[in-house]
Amino acid sequence: MSAHCMLTGARPGFGNRISHSHRRTSRRFDPNLQTRRYWLPSEGRYVRLRLSARAVRTVDAIGVEAAVARIRARGVRV
């Protein structure tokens, strides 16, 4: 599964790992992804969402119904 957030669309960033001798090699900055299970009352079922830590706080603020609506608006299947 690719490393991206279902709600915010956060994806890995890329940069360089720099050693003590200042040699550069490529590295990846992955988002802090968490798998969370939320009860979706409108459908009477649980949904499993792969969210970044920031998106988990967003779901707490706006509610799971609004968050799922935003995810579906992005074209992601829930």
C-alpha positions as CSV (number, residue, x, y, z in Angstrom):
1,M,0.0,0.0,0.0
2,S,1.3,3.4,-0.9
3,A,2.3,5.8,1.9
4,H,-0.4,8.5,1.6
5,C,-3.1,9.9,3.8
6,M,-6.7,9.2,2.7
7,L,-8.0,12.6,4.1
8,T,-5.2,15.1,3.5
9,G,-3.4,13.4,0.7
10,A,0.0,13.7,2.4
11,R,2.6,11.8,0.5
12,P,6.3,11.1,1.2
13,G,8.8,14.0,0.7
14,F,12.2,13.4,-0.7
15,G,15.6,14.8,0.3
16,N,19.1,14.0,1.1
17,R,20.7,12.1,4.0
18,I,24.0,14.0,4.7
19,S,26.8,12.1,6.4
20,H,29.5,13.5,8.6
21,S,31.8,13.7,5.6
22,H,29.0,15.6,3.8
23,R,28.3,12.9,1.2
24,R,24.7,13.1,0.1
25,T,22.5,10.0,-0.5
26,S,18.7,10.2,-1.2
27,R,16.2,9.5,1.5
28,R,12.4,9.6,2.0
29,F,10.4,11.5,4.6
30,D,7.3,9.4,5.2
31,P,4.1,10.9,6.7
32,N,3.2,9.7,10.2
33,L,0.4,7.3,9.0
34,Q,-1.9,5.6,11.5
35,T,-4.7,3.1,10.8
36,R,-7.9,4.0,12.7
37,R,-11.3,2.4,12.8
38,Y,-14.3,4.7,13.1
39,W,-18.0,3.9,13.5
40,L,-20.0,5.5,10.7
41,P,-23.5,5.9,12.0
42,S,-25.1,6.8,8.7
43,E,-24.1,3.4,7.2
44,G,-24.2,1.4,10.4
45,R,-20.7,0.0,10.0
46,Y,-17.1,0.6,10.9
47,V,-14.7,2.1,8.4
48,R,-11.0,1.6,8.5
49,L,-9.1,4.8,7.5
50,R,-5.3,5.2,6.9
51,L,-4.7,8.7,8.2
52,S,-1.7,10.9,9.1
53,A,-1.5,12.1,12.7
54,R,-2.7,15.6,11.6
55,A,-5.7,14.1,9.9
56,V,-6.6,12.1,13.0
57,R,-6.9,15.5,14.8
58,T,-9.0,16.8,11.9
59,V,-11.4,13.9,12.2
60,D,-11.7,14.6,15.9
61,A,-12.6,18.3,15.1
62,I,-15.0,17.9,12.2
63,G,-16.5,14.5,12.9
64,V,-16.2,11.2,11.0
65,E,-19.2,11.9,8.7
66,A,-17.7,15.1,7.4
67,A,-14.3,13.5,7.1
68,V,-15.6,10.5,5.1
69,A,-17.5,13.0,2.8
70,R,-14.2,14.8,2.2
71,I,-12.4,11.5,1.5
72,R,-15.1,10.5,-1.0
73,A,-15.0,13.9,-2.7
74,R,-11.3,13.3,-3.4
75,G,-12.3,10.1,-5.2
76,V,-11.0,7.6,-2.6
77,R,-13.2,4.6,-1.9
78,V,-14.1,4.0,1.7
